[in-house]
Amino acid sequence: MRTSPALRAAALAAAVTVLLPITACSESGNKEGPDGPLAANAAEASSSGDLASQKLTWKPCPAPSAAQGGGKAPTPLPGGTSWECSFMRAPLDYAKPGGGTIELALIRARAKSQDKRIGSLIFNFGGPGASGVATLPAFGSDYDKLRARYDLVSFDPRGVGRSDGVECESDKQLDARFETDGTPDTSAEVDAFVKDTKTFAQACEKNSGKQLPYVGTTDAARDMDLMRQVLGDKKLYYFGISYGTELGGVYAHLFPKNVGRSVLDAVVDPTQDFEQSSLGQAKGFQLALDNFTQDCADRGDECKLPGSSSKEVEQGIAELLTKLEKKPIEGLGSRRLTETLATTGIAAALYSKQTWSLLEQGLDEADGGNGALLLALADSLNGRSDNGQYDNSMAANTAINCADSKQRFTADQTEAKLPEFRSASKIFGNYLGWSLMACTGWPVQGAWNTPDVSAPGAAPILVVGNTGDPATPYEGAKAMADALGEGVGVEMTYEGQGHGAYNSGNACVQTKVGGYLLDGKVPAAGTVCK
């Protein structure tokens, strides 16, 4: 079967979180105060030279590039408004604002009412590594109500898509990489895993070494403040999803006085380092799997999977993965479904309750020897199109995460952590435990362990957590709201499933978010939507 655009869209709609193998968030931040040297330097750099006064040339958007995921040029929104694209120049190195520049790709749809227009609402859909230029028009109709008073704007962050996208391995090499055993059990498998990780890092250094030091979250936050100025806004109006919440928090810390109405949805916990975040994800994906298997058990004979209880259904999944580790099965074309790819496919489907039916079907077919659907699900999250081309989301994800996080793990250190990960999740524990080595051998040192997102004096920032979120567990919302500071972080809860809240379609969430962004009505802290 072919990887359908709808399947790829389902993964993107789930907040476009890219696995590392399943690391939705990078850890970034600093411990200098908002009025300290770093904030001052950032503000000065963002407005230095002629870049803040540059004029953007908006043109009809072309079809997404291969690095952005490919496909057709974006179609007009309901009512006929067309998407426009442009490029903005920014300093490559903000420490040397007079040096070289980088071009950042932008996209926008103009506000419906120019008379009532507030400004530009800038979106970051997460990853890190997701192309905002490709993603925003794919889901523009979901945000069309917000276009009543905003230009909808997104961008490819530096290192992503058309913004000088990071390049590492070829499509053929990536196919081989994704087939590598991501949960090595023997010394030979561990050696192969370590070698593959180092080979990937070396390829990134060879093909994109000059830009790797400048793709971190702080650089992206500075880019957003420059973008604010170039777009003509006194304040930054912002909608951040998944990793985009971390980016929004870092921006608020650096530029608290420039924060306008902002929403953080599917919230990264800024108090956790890379290891803690990965362990939290193991628990989060296990919770989502528990909800899926319970739903299956509750439907009885209607569910295609064996087992009369949640635990029995999960046991069947575990047994399938064990079989695949010993003997991969037929997948798509000449490609086989391995244990690692099957685990990725399962995770992909857990990002949204809407894809639970695909997960059920894929598991049932794989148990019968047909791995096509689970492999297609894995492809959707790994950024592989049906023509065999990969976007650059994985390369960008790794580059941004490793530019941010200081933590580096050896194979021995990783193996020592595995029991705790296995305890957190029978299905995902080993997989996420071994992902701790994602930055091993990376040519650039990480900047920090955890982000400082404290933003005293900033306008209220609405922080929305989903109780059933697998990739950014619900507890992260309170941690973010607390870290932003009293009077800044305003926590709201959505009792639902999947990654994120606004795109769930829940009327309560959309009304509260819309009320703040459009009319400035801040929901009461502790508001719960069901």
C-alpha positions as CSV (number, residue, x, y, z in Angstrom):
1,M,0.0,0.0,0.0
2,R,1.0,3.7,-0.4
3,T,1.5,6.1,2.5
4,S,-1.6,8.2,2.1
5,P,-1.5,12.0,2.6
6,A,-4.3,11.6,5.2
7,L,-2.0,9.3,7.3
8,R,0.8,11.8,7.1
9,A,-1.6,14.5,8.0
10,A,-2.9,12.5,11.0
11,A,0.6,12.5,12.5
12,L,1.1,16.2,11.8
13,A,-2.3,17.1,13.2
14,A,-1.2,15.3,16.4
15,A,1.1,18.4,16.8
16,V,3.8,17.3,14.5
17,T,6.0,15.8,17.1
18,V,8.9,13.9,15.6
19,L,10.5,10.9,17.3
20,L,14.1,10.9,18.4
21,P,13.1,8.0,18.2
22,I,10.2,9.4,20.2
23,T,11.6,12.5,21.8
24,A,9.0,15.2,21.2
25,C,10.9,17.9,23.1
26,S,14.3,19.2,23.4
27,E,15.6,20.6,26.7
28,S,16.7,24.2,26.5
29,G,17.1,27.3,28.7
30,N,19.5,29.3,30.7
31,K,19.7,30.6,34.2
32,E,20.2,34.3,33.6
33,G,17.4,36.7,34.5
34,P,15.1,38.3,31.9
35,D,16.8,41.6,32.4
36,G,20.3,40.2,32.5
37,P,23.1,40.2,29.9
38,L,21.6,37.5,27.7
39,A,18.2,39.1,27.3
40,A,19.8,42.5,26.7
41,N,22.2,41.1,24.1
42,A,19.4,39.2,22.4
43,A,17.2,42.3,22.1
44,E,20.1,44.3,20.8
45,A,21.0,41.6,18.3
46,S,17.5,41.2,17.1
47,S,17.1,44.8,16.2
48,S,20.7,45.4,15.0
49,G,21.6,46.7,11.6
50,D,19.0,46.9,8.8
51,L,17.5,43.5,9.4
52,A,14.6,44.8,11.6
53,S,13.5,47.2,8.9
54,Q,13.8,44.8,6.0
55,K,10.7,44.7,3.7
56,L,9.3,41.2,2.9
57,T,8.2,40.3,-0.6
58,W,5.2,38.1,-0.5
59,K,4.4,35.8,-3.4
60,P,2.1,32.8,-4.1
61,C,3.4,29.8,-2.3
62,P,5.1,27.1,-4.3
63,A,4.7,23.4,-3.6
64,P,6.6,22.2,-0.5
65,S,10.1,21.1,-1.2
66,A,11.3,17.6,-0.4
67,A,12.8,18.9,2.8
68,Q,9.4,20.2,3.8
69,G,7.7,16.9,3.0
70,G,6.7,17.5,-0.6
71,G,3.2,17.6,-2.0
72,K,1.1,20.2,-3.8
73,A,1.1,24.0,-3.4
74,P,-1.4,25.0,-0.6
75,T,-5.0,25.6,-1.7
76,P,-6.9,28.8,-0.7
77,L,-8.7,28.9,2.6
78,P,-12.5,28.8,2.8
79,G,-13.7,32.1,1.3
80,G,-10.8,32.2,-1.2
81,T,-7.9,33.7,0.8
82,S,-4.7,32.5,-0.7
83,W,-1.5,31.7,1.1
84,E,1.5,33.9,0.6
85,C,5.2,33.0,1.1
86,S,8.3,35.0,1.7
87,F,11.9,34.9,3.2
88,M,13.3,36.9,6.1
89,R,17.0,37.4,6.6
90,A,18.4,36.9,10.1
91,P,21.9,36.8,11.5
92,L,23.4,33.4,11.4
93,D,25.2,34.1,14.6
94,Y,23.5,36.6,16.9
95,A,26.8,37.2,18.7
96,K,28.0,38.6,15.4
97,P,25.0,40.4,14.0
98,G,27.1,42.1,11.4
99,G,28.3,38.8,10.0
100,G,26.6,36.4,7.7
101,T,22.8,35.9,7.4
102,I,20.4,33.1,7.0
103,E,17.1,33.1,5.1
104,L,14.0,31.9,7.0
105,A,11.0,30.8,5.0
106,L,7.6,32.3,6.1
107,I,4.0,31.8,5.1
108,R,0.9,33.8,5.9
109,A,-2.8,34.2,5.3
110,R,-4.2,37.7,5.7
111,A,-6.8,38.5,8.4
112,K,-10.4,38.6,7.3
113,S,-11.0,42.0,8.7
114,Q,-8.1,44.5,8.3
115,D,-10.0,47.1,10.3
116,K,-10.2,44.8,13.4
117,R,-6.8,43.2,12.8
118,I,-4.7,42.8,16.0
119,G,-1.5,41.7,14.3
120,S,0.2,38.5,13.2
121,L,-0.4,35.2,15.1
122,I,2.8,33.2,14.7
123,F,2.6,29.4,15.0
124,N,5.2,26.9,15.8
125,F,4.0,23.3,15.4
126,G,6.7,21.5,17.3
127,G,9.1,18.7,16.6
128,P,11.5,20.3,16.8
129,G,12.0,20.0,13.1
130,A,8.4,20.5,11.8
131,S,8.0,22.8,8.8
132,G,5.6,25.5,9.7
133,V,5.4,26.6,6.1
134,A,4.1,23.1,5.1
135,T,2.0,22.5,8.3
136,L,0.0,25.7,8.7
137,P,-1.9,25.5,5.4
138,A,-2.5,21.8,5.9
139,F,-4.5,22.7,9.0
140,G,-5.4,26.3,8.2
141,S,-9.1,25.6,8.4
142,D,-8.7,24.5,12.0
143,Y,-7.5,28.0,12.9
144,D,-9.6,30.0,10.5
145,K,-11.7,31.4,13.3
146,L,-8.6,33.1,14.6
147,R,-8.1,34.7,11.2
148,A,-11.0,37.0,12.2
149,R,-8.4,39.4,13.7
150,Y,-5.0,38.0,12.9
151,D,-2.8,37.2,9.9
152,L,-2.0,33.6,10.4
153,V,1.8,33.2,10.1
154,S,4.2,30.4,10.4
155,F,7.8,29.7,9.5
156,D,10.5,27.0,9.0
157,P,12.8,27.5,12.0
158,R,16.5,27.7,11.1
159,G,17.8,24.3,10.1
160,V,14.3,23.2,9.0
161,G,12.8,22.8,5.6
162,R,13.5,25.7,3.3
163,S,15.3,27.6,6.1
164,D,18.8,26.2,5.3
165,G,17.6,22.8,6.3
166,V,20.1,20.5,8.0
167,E,21.3,17.7,5.8
168,C,22.6,14.4,7.1
169,E,22.1,11.0,5.4
170,S,20.6,10.1,2.0
171,D,17.2,8.5,1.7
172,K,18.8,5.1,1.2
173,Q,20.9,5.5,4.3
174,L,17.9,6.6,6.3
175,D,15.9,3.5,5.2
176,A,18.8,1.4,6.6
177,R,19.0,3.5,9.7
178,F,15.3,3.1,10.6
179,E,15.7,-0.7,10.1
180,T,18.5,-0.8,12.6
181,D,17.5,-2.5,15.9
182,G,16.6,0.4,18.2
183,T,16.4,-1.9,21.2
184,P,19.7,-3.9,21.1
185,D,19.9,-7.0,23.3
186,T,23.4,-8.5,22.4
187,S,26.8,-6.9,22.4
188,A,26.9,-7.2,18.6
189,E,23.5,-5.3,18.4
190,V,24.8,-2.7,20.8
191,D,27.9,-2.2,18.8
192,A,25.8,-1.8,15.6
193,F,23.5,0.7,17.3
194,V,26.4,2.8,18.6
195,K,28.1,2.7,15.2
196,D,24.9,3.8,13.5
197,T,24.5,6.7,15.9
198,K,28.0,8.0,15.3
199,T,27.8,7.5,11.6
200,F,24.7,9.7,11.5
201,A,26.4,12.4,13.5
202,Q,29.4,12.4,11.2
203,A,27.2,12.7,8.2
204,C,25.4,15.7,9.7
205,E,28.8,17.3,10.5
206,K,30.0,16.7,6.9
207,N,27.0,18.0,5.2
208,S,25.8,20.8,7.6
209,G,28.6,21.4,10.1
210,K,28.8,25.2,9.7
211,Q,25.2,25.7,10.7
212,L,24.9,23.1,13.5
213,P,26.1,25.6,16.3
214,Y,23.3,28.0,15.3
215,V,20.1,26.0,15.2
216,G,19.2,26.0,19.0
217,T,16.1,27.2,20.6
218,T,17.5,30.5,21.8
219,D,18.4,31.4,18.2
220,A,14.9,30.5,17.1
221,A,13.4,32.7,19.8
222,R,15.6,35.6,18.7
223,D,14.4,34.9,15.1
224,M,10.8,35.3,16.3
225,D,11.5,38.6,17.9
226,L,13.1,39.8,14.7
227,M,10.1,38.4,12.8
228,R,7.8,40.4,15.2
229,Q,9.6,43.6,14.2
230,V,9.7,42.9,10.5
231,L,6.0,42.1,10.5
232,G,5.3,45.4,12.2
233,D,4.0,44.2,15.6
234,K,4.7,45.8,18.9
235,K,4.0,42.5,20.7
236,L,4.5,38.9,19.7
237,Y,1.2,37.0,19.3
238,Y,2.0,33.4,19.5
239,F,0.5,29.9,19.3
240,G,3.0,27.2,20.3
241,I,2.3,23.4,20.1
242,S,4.5,20.7,21.7
243,Y,8.1,21.8,21.3
244,G,6.6,25.1,20.3
245,T,5.6,25.6,23.9
246,E,9.3,25.4,24.9
247,L,10.2,27.8,22.2
248,G,7.5,30.1,23.5
249,G,8.7,29.8,27.1
250,V,12.3,30.6,26.1
251,Y,11.0,33.6,24.1
252,A,9.0,34.9,27.1
253,H,12.1,34.6,29.2
254,L,14.3,36.5,26.8
255,F,11.7,39.1,25.8
256,P,9.1,39.4,28.6
257,K,8.1,42.9,27.7
258,N,7.4,41.9,24.1
259,V,5.0,39.1,24.9
260,G,1.5,39.6,23.6
261,R,-1.5,37.2,23.8
262,S,0.1,33.7,23.7
263,V,-1.1,30.1,23.9
264,L,1.0,27.1,24.7
265,D,-0.7,23.7,23.9
266,A,0.6,20.2,24.5
267,V,3.1,21.5,27.0
268,V,6.8,20.6,27.4
269,D,7.9,20.3,31.1
270,P,10.7,22.9,31.3
271,T,11.9,21.5,34.6
272,Q,13.0,18.2,33.1
273,D,16.3,17.4,31.4
274,F,16.7,15.1,28.4
275,E,16.7,11.9,30.5
276,Q,13.7,12.9,32.6
277,S,11.8,14.0,29.5
278,S,12.4,10.7,27.8
279,L,11.3,8.8,30.9
280,G,8.2,11.0,31.1
281,Q,7.4,10.1,27.5
282,A,7.7,6.4,28.3
283,K,5.1,6.9,30.9
284,G,3.0,9.1,28.7
285,F,3.0,6.6,25.7
286,Q,2.2,3.8,28.1
287,L,-0.8,5.7,29.4
288,A,-2.0,6.3,25.9
289,L,-1.5,2.6,25.1
290,D,-3.4,1.6,28.2
291,N,-6.3,3.8,27.1
292,F,-6.2,2.2,23.7
293,T,-6.1,-1.4,25.0
294,Q,-8.9,-0.6,27.5
295,D,-11.1,0.8,24.7
296,C,-10.4,-2.4,22.7
297,A,-11.3,-4.6,25.7
298,D,-14.5,-2.7,26.4
299,R,-15.7,-3.2,22.8
300,G,-15.4,-7.0,23.2
301,D,-15.8,-8.9,20.0
302,E,-15.9,-5.7,18.0
303,C,-12.2,-5.3,18.6
304,K,-10.0,-7.2,16.2
305,L,-7.2,-7.8,18.7
306,P,-7.1,-10.9,21.0
307,G,-7.7,-10.5,24.7
308,S,-10.7,-9.8,27.0
309,S,-8.9,-7.3,29.3
310,S,-6.6,-4.4,28.7
311,K,-3.6,-6.4,30.0
312,E,-4.3,-9.3,27.7
313,V,-4.6,-7.0,24.7
314,E,-1.2,-5.4,25.6
315,Q,0.3,-8.8,26.1
316,G,-0.7,-9.7,22.5
317,I,1.1,-6.5,21.3
318,A,4.2,-7.4,23.3
319,E,4.2,-10.9,21.8
320,L,3.9,-9.5,18.3
321,L,6.9,-7.2,18.9
322,T,8.9,-10.2,20.2
323,K,8.1,-12.1,17.0
324,L,9.1,-9.2,14.8
325,E,12.5,-8.9,16.7
326,K,13.2,-12.5,15.7
327,K,11.8,-12.3,12.3
328,P,10.6,-9.2,10.4
329,I,7.6,-9.6,8.1
330,E,6.6,-8.2,4.7
331,G,6.0,-4.5,4.7
332,L,5.9,-2.1,1.8
333,G,7.6,-3.2,-1.5
334,S,10.9,-4.8,-0.5
335,R,10.9,-3.1,2.9
336,R,10.2,-5.2,6.0
337,L,8.4,-4.4,9.2
338,T,10.9,-4.7,12.1
339,E,10.3,-4.5,15.8
340,T,11.7,-1.0,15.8
341,L,9.5,0.2,12.9
342,A,6.5,-1.5,14.4
343,T,7.1,0.4,17.7
344,T,7.4,3.6,15.8
345,G,4.1,2.9,14.0
346,I,2.3,2.1,17.3
347,A,3.6,5.4,18.7
348,A,2.5,7.3,15.6
349,A,-1.1,6.1,16.0
350,L,-1.3,7.0,19.7
351,Y,-0.8,10.7,18.9
352,S,-4.5,11.0,18.1
353,K,-7.6,9.0,19.1
354,Q,-8.7,9.4,15.5
355,T,-6.0,7.0,14.4
356,W,-6.7,4.3,17.0
357,S,-8.7,2.4,14.4
358,L,-5.7,2.4,12.1
359,L,-3.6,1.0,14.9
360,E,-6.1,-1.7,15.6
361,Q,-6.1,-2.7,11.9
362,G,-2.4,-2.5,11.6
363,L,-1.7,-4.7,14.6
364,D,-4.3,-7.2,13.4
365,E,-2.8,-7.4,9.9
366,A,0.8,-7.6,11.3
367,D,-0.3,-10.5,13.4
368,G,-1.4,-12.2,10.2
369,G,2.0,-11.5,8.5
370,N,1.1,-8.2,6.7
371,G,3.1,-5.3,8.1
372,A,2.2,-2.7,5.5
373,L,-0.1,-0.5,7.6
374,L,2.2,-0.4,10.7
375,L,5.1,0.5,8.4
376,A,3.1,3.2,6.7
377,L,2.3,4.6,10.2
378,A,6.0,4.6,11.0
379,D,6.8,6.3,7.7
380,S,4.3,9.1,8.5
381,L,6.2,9.9,11.7
382,N,9.7,9.4,10.3
383,G,9.0,11.8,7.5
384,R,9.2,9.3,4.6
385,S,6.9,10.0,1.6
386,D,5.5,7.3,-0.6
387,N,8.1,8.0,-3.2
388,G,10.9,7.1,-0.8
389,Q,12.0,10.6,-0.1
390,Y,12.5,11.8,3.5
391,D,11.9,15.4,4.7
392,N,14.6,16.8,6.9
393,S,12.5,16.7,10.1
394,M,14.6,13.9,11.7
395,A,17.9,15.7,10.9
396,A,16.6,19.0,12.2
397,N,15.1,17.3,15.2
398,T,18.4,15.8,16.2
399,A,20.4,19.0,15.4
400,I,18.1,21.3,17.5
401,N,17.9,18.8,20.4
402,C,21.6,18.3,20.5
403,A,22.4,22.0,20.2
404,D,20.2,22.6,23.3
405,S,20.8,19.6,25.6
406,K,24.2,19.1,27.4
407,Q,23.5,15.5,28.2
408,R,25.5,12.8,26.4
409,F,25.3,9.1,27.3
410,T,27.6,6.2,26.7
411,A,26.2,2.7,26.0
412,D,27.1,1.6,29.5
413,Q,25.3,4.6,31.1
414,T,22.3,3.9,28.9
415,E,22.1,0.3,29.7
416,A,22.2,1.2,33.4
417,K,19.1,3.4,32.9
418,L,17.0,0.7,31.1
419,P,15.4,-1.0,34.1
420,E,13.7,2.3,35.1
421,F,12.5,2.8,31.5
422,R,11.2,-0.8,31.3
423,S,9.4,-0.3,34.6
424,A,7.7,2.8,33.1
425,S,6.6,1.0,29.9
426,K,6.8,-2.6,28.8
427,I,6.2,-1.6,25.1
428,F,8.2,1.7,24.9
429,G,10.7,1.5,27.7
430,N,13.6,-0.1,25.9
431,Y,13.0,2.0,22.8
432,L,13.0,5.3,24.7
433,G,15.8,4.3,27.0
434,W,18.1,3.7,24.1
435,S,17.1,7.0,22.6
436,L,19.2,8.6,25.3
437,M,22.1,8.1,23.0
438,A,20.7,10.3,20.3
439,C,23.3,13.0,20.8
440,T,26.3,10.7,21.5
441,G,29.2,11.8,19.3
442,W,27.4,15.0,18.2
443,P,29.9,17.6,16.9
444,V,28.4,20.5,18.8
445,Q,28.2,20.8,22.6
446,G,24.8,21.4,24.1
447,A,24.0,24.7,25.7
448,W,22.1,23.7,28.8
449,N,20.2,21.0,30.7
450,T,16.8,22.6,31.3
451,P,15.2,25.8,30.0
452,D,14.7,28.9,32.1
453,V,11.3,30.2,31.1
454,S,10.7,32.6,33.9
455,A,9.1,35.7,32.5
456,P,8.3,38.3,35.2
457,G,6.4,41.2,33.8
458,A,5.1,39.3,30.7
459,A,1.5,39.3,29.7
460,P,-0.6,36.3,30.7
461,I,0.3,33.1,28.7
462,L,-2.4,30.5,28.5
463,V,-1.0,27.0,29.1
464,V,-3.2,24.1,28.0
465,G,-2.6,20.5,29.1
466,N,-4.3,17.3,27.9
467,T,-4.7,14.6,30.6
468,G,-4.3,11.8,28.0
469,D,-1.3,13.3,26.1
470,P,1.3,10.6,25.3
471,A,4.2,12.8,24.0
472,T,4.0,15.8,26.4
473,P,2.5,14.4,29.6
474,Y,-0.2,16.4,31.3
475,E,2.0,17.3,34.3
476,G,4.2,19.5,32.1
477,A,1.4,22.1,31.9
478,K,1.5,22.9,35.6
479,A,5.3,22.9,35.6
480,M,5.3,25.4,32.7
481,A,2.7,27.6,34.3
482,D,4.6,27.7,37.6
483,A,7.9,28.3,35.9
484,L,6.6,31.2,33.8
485,G,5.8,32.8,37.1
486,E,2.9,34.2,39.1
487,G,0.5,36.2,37.0
488,V,2.0,35.0,33.8
489,G,1.3,31.3,33.4
490,V,-2.4,30.5,33.4
491,E,-3.1,26.7,33.4
492,M,-6.1,25.2,31.7
493,T,-6.9,21.4,31.5
494,Y,-8.5,19.4,28.7
495,E,-9.7,15.9,29.8
496,G,-9.1,14.1,26.5
497,Q,-6.9,11.8,24.5
498,G,-4.2,12.4,22.0
499,H,-1.4,15.0,21.6
500,G,-2.7,18.5,22.1
501,A,-6.0,20.1,22.9
502,Y,-7.1,22.8,20.4
503,N,-7.0,20.5,17.4
504,S,-9.1,17.9,19.2
505,G,-12.1,19.9,18.1
506,N,-13.3,20.3,21.7
507,A,-15.7,23.3,21.7
508,C,-14.8,24.3,25.2
509,V,-11.1,24.5,24.5
510,Q,-11.6,26.4,21.2
511,T,-13.9,28.8,22.8
512,K,-11.6,29.6,25.7
513,V,-8.5,29.9,23.5
514,G,-10.4,32.0,20.9
515,G,-11.8,34.2,23.6
516,Y,-8.3,35.0,24.9
517,L,-6.6,35.5,21.5
518,L,-9.4,37.4,19.9
519,D,-10.9,39.3,22.7
520,G,-8.3,39.3,25.5
521,K,-10.5,37.3,27.9
522,V,-8.1,35.3,30.1
523,P,-9.7,32.0,31.3
524,A,-9.7,31.5,35.0
525,A,-6.7,29.6,36.2
526,G,-7.7,25.9,36.7
527,T,-10.4,25.9,34.0
528,V,-11.3,22.4,32.9
529,C,-12.7,21.4,29.5
530,K,-14.2,17.9,29.0
